[in-house]
Amino acid sequence: MTIQQLLIFDCLVKAKNYARSEEILYISQSNLRRMMKALEKELNVKLFTKKNQEMVLSDAGIHFYKYAKTILTSCSELEDKVKELRTTPGQSLIVATTSSIAESFMPELMHIFHKRKDMKDTEVILKLAVSSDAVLDMLKNGEVELAFLYDYDTSLNYDVCAYHEYMMVLPASHPLASKEQIKISDIVGEPFIFYEKNSSCYHALKKIFAYENVEPNIIRYANTSEEIITYASWYNAIGIIPKANALGNDVVFCSIDCEANRFPIYMCWPDEKSMTYNADYMLNLCTVYKNELTEHLKNIL
């Protein structure tokens, strides 16, 4: 016996026929009949009889309906309790993202979030992963409440919360290091550090080079922006990373002159019914402050 069977049974009692129940529940009459037949078989009783072309409860059905209503009432009360929990501020919010977004986007979002009176005492617990797949796995497994990343999964709810640009990392001694803005065509043939395929930034770099119809001279791969900065210094090479307040020895950071250098940051979340108050609050803030967050990212350099 399932809650769905009890809900169908309750609807049939009130509607008195399968046709009206189909309209109310949006379940075909054949499926309604099948589920009621299974319930009657499980209980080993007939729950309905026919009277003047309408379905009425049998004696056994009258007794069973008392218990069914008690169960359905308890379920409704439980749902109300859960809703109450979801509309009350909690003590923490668990969020997952990649290291590059954590460095560039999350500090400003945290600043906006904690400026709100309701959220000033809420702890945001940030879980980091190298790849978008790893972040999505945490979200799907219920380890986190929200995720921020450069990709999205159609099985989840998602929306764009900001747009992000990438910047170039060069050795301080490089001839182009004094420029404020560099074209991709300026670095053709230069030794280049590229992101690993499992990195969340890999596809963004592929898009930039494909747009400019340039093939990078890759000498080494890296998982994180920190590794690219380090390798650029070690190997006298060039890299491209998301704009952030980055630091590195013997390297400089320059803007990129490329129309394709604009990438969405997605916020992803699971079933809205299970969303906590804090998660919903942060989602709404991202929607309201999308332009401000984008402008902040744009002005990092």
KAPE-V467315 format. One record per backbone hydrogen bond with DSSP energy under -0.5 kcal/mol. NH is the residue of the N-H (numbers start at 1). CO is the residue of the C=O. If there is no record, write none. Layout:
NH_CO + NH_CO
This chain:
6_2 + 7_3 + 8_4 + 9_5 + 10_6 + 11_7 + 12_8 + 13_9 + 14_10 + 15_11 + 16_12 + 21_17 + 22_18 + 23_19 + 24_20 + 25_21 + 26_22 + 27_22 + 32_28 + 33_29 + 34_30 + 35_31 + 36_32 + 37_33 + 38_34 + 39_35 + 40_36 + 41_37 + 42_38 + 43_39 + 44_40 + 45_40 + 47_45 + 49_56 + 51_54 + 54_51 + 55_16 + 56_49 + 56_54 + 58_47 + 62_58 + 63_59 + 64_60 + 65_61 + 66_62 + 67_63 + 68_64 + 69_65 + 70_66 + 71_67 + 72_68 + 73_69 + 74_70 + 75_71 + 76_72 + 77_73 + 78_74 + 79_75 + 80_76 + 81_77 + 82_78 + 83_79 + 84_80 + 85_81 + 86_82 + 87_83 + 88_85 + 93_123 + 95_93 + 95_125 + 96_146 + 97_127 + 98_148 + 99_129 + 102_98 + 103_99 + 104_100 + 105_101 + 106_101 + 107_102 + 109_105 + 110_106 + 111_107 + 112_108 + 113_109 + 114_110 + 115_111 + 116_112 + 116_113 + 119_116 + 120_116 + 120_117 + 122_119 + 123_91 + 125_93 + 125_123 + 126_124 + 127_95 + 127_125 + 129_97 + 135_131 + 136_132 + 137_133 + 138_134 + 139_135 + 140_136 + 141_137 + 142_139 + 143_138 + 144_138 + 145_94 + 146_94 + 147_268 + 148_96 + 149_266 + 156_153 + 157_269 + 159_267 + 161_265 + 162_265 + 164_263 + 167_241 + 168_254 + 169_239 + 170_252 + 172_250 + 174_171 + 177_174 + 179_176 + 182_255 + 184_257 + 186_183 + 187_184 + 188_185 + 190_187 + 192_217 + 193_238 + 194_192 + 194_220 + 196_222 + 199_196 + 200_130 + 202_199 + 205_201 + 206_202 + 207_203 + 208_204 + 209_205 + 210_206 + 211_207 + 212_208 + 213_210 + 214_209 + 216_214 + 217_190 + 218_216 + 219_192 + 220_192 + 222_194 + 228_224 + 229_225 + 230_226 + 231_227 + 232_228 + 233_229 + 234_230 + 235_231 + 237_232 + 238_191 + 239_169 + 240_193 + 241_167 + 243_165 + 246_244 + 251_248 + 252_170 + 254_168 + 255_180 + 256_166 + 257_182 + 258_256 + 261_258 + 262_260 + 263_164 + 265_162 + 266_149 + 266_264 + 267_159 + 268_147 + 268_266 + 269_157 + 274_271 + 275_272 + 280_276 + 281_277 + 282_278 + 283_279 + 284_280 + 285_281 + 286_282 + 287_283 + 288_284 + 289_285 + 290_287 + 293_289 + 294_290 + 295_291 + 296_292 + 297_293 + 298_294 + 299_295 + 300_297
